[in-house]
Amino acid sequence: QVQLVELGGGSAQAGGSLRLSCAVSGKIASIHYMGWYRQAPGKQRELVAINASGGSTNYADSVKGRFTISRDKNTVYLQMNSLKPEDTAVYYCNAFIITDLRGMDYWGKGTLVTVSS
């Protein structure tokens, strides 16, 4: 059974840094992309950053220059610097994974990031 296991998160003060990681476990054939989404209280889930299989990356405008996504095989990282209170949210790992002959989206359970002013 394929699972996405997230680590990191927690609390930080504004201007601080946190690092998230997400590892894929289980039997897989390949990963097309891995990324991070977040959902703040009362808001819709939004894309934070994505890392495609070819290495290309894409960021939400609100985090450009502050967050960096990277990937090492089946693990994706999100380095978050210069954190702002508006970065407070539950962060979810997402990946499109091919298993046997089928591809589908997988999600982690989410990890809470709280930034205080």
N, C-alpha and C positions, 0 to 999 in steps of 0.2 A: 504494500500500500504506500503510495506516494504521500509524503508529508513535507510541509515547509515549516521549519523550526526557527523561530525568531529569538534573538538574544539582544540585549542592550536596552536602551530606553531608560526611563527614570526621570529624575528631576535635575534641572540646571537653572542657573540664574541667567538673566539676559546678558548676552555677550559671550556666554560659555559655549562649550562643545559637548556633543554626545556622539556615540557611534553605534549604529545598528548593524546587525548581521542576520542573514537568513540562509540556512542551509537546506538543500533538498535531500531527503532521505527516501530510500526505496529503489526499486528496479525501474530505471528509465532508459530510453534510447537516446534522447537528445533534449536540449532546452533551446527554444527559439528566442526567448527573451526573459529577463527578470527585471523586476522593478519594485518601486515603493509607492503606495498610495497613503493618504491620511484622511481622517474624518474628525473634524472638530465638533464639539457639542452643538447640536442644532443645525449642522451644515451637512451638505452632501459629501460623499467620498470624492476626493480629487487626486489626480496624478501628481506625484512629487518628482519622480525621476524614473527613467527607464534605461536599461542597458540591453541592446540587441545582441544577437549571437555574433554579428560581424564586428562588434565593439563600439558601434555608434551609440551615443547617449543623447538623451533629451531631458530637459528640466522644465518645471513650471517656472514662469517668470518670477514668482515670489521667492524662489530659492536660488536662482542663478547667482553664481559668485559666492554663495555661502555653503551650499551642499555639494558633495561630490559622491557620485555613485561609481562603484567599481565592482569587478566580478573576478573570482578565481574559481574556475571550473564550475562546480555546482553550488557555490556560495556567493551571495551578493552582499555588498556592504553599502552603508549610507553614512558618510562622515558629515556631520552637521556642525558647522561653525557659526559664530556670530548669531547665536540663537536669539529669537525674539519671542515675546509672550504670544504672539499670534501663530507661532509654530506649535503651540500646545494642541495635541490631538492624539488619537490612537493611530499608530502607523502600521500599515498592513503590507506584508510582502506578497508579491504576485509573480507568477511565472506561467508561461505557456510551455507545457511539457509534452513530449511525445513518448508514449508507452506502447510497446508492441506496434500496432498499426493505427493507433488513435491519438489525437492531440486534443488537449483541453486545458483550460485555465485552472490553476490551483491557487489557493489563498492560505496565508498564515492566519493564526488566530488573532494577531494584533498585539502591539506592545505600546504602552502609554508613555508619551513624552510630555512632561510638564515644564514649562519655562516661566519662571517668576521674574517680575520686574524689580 
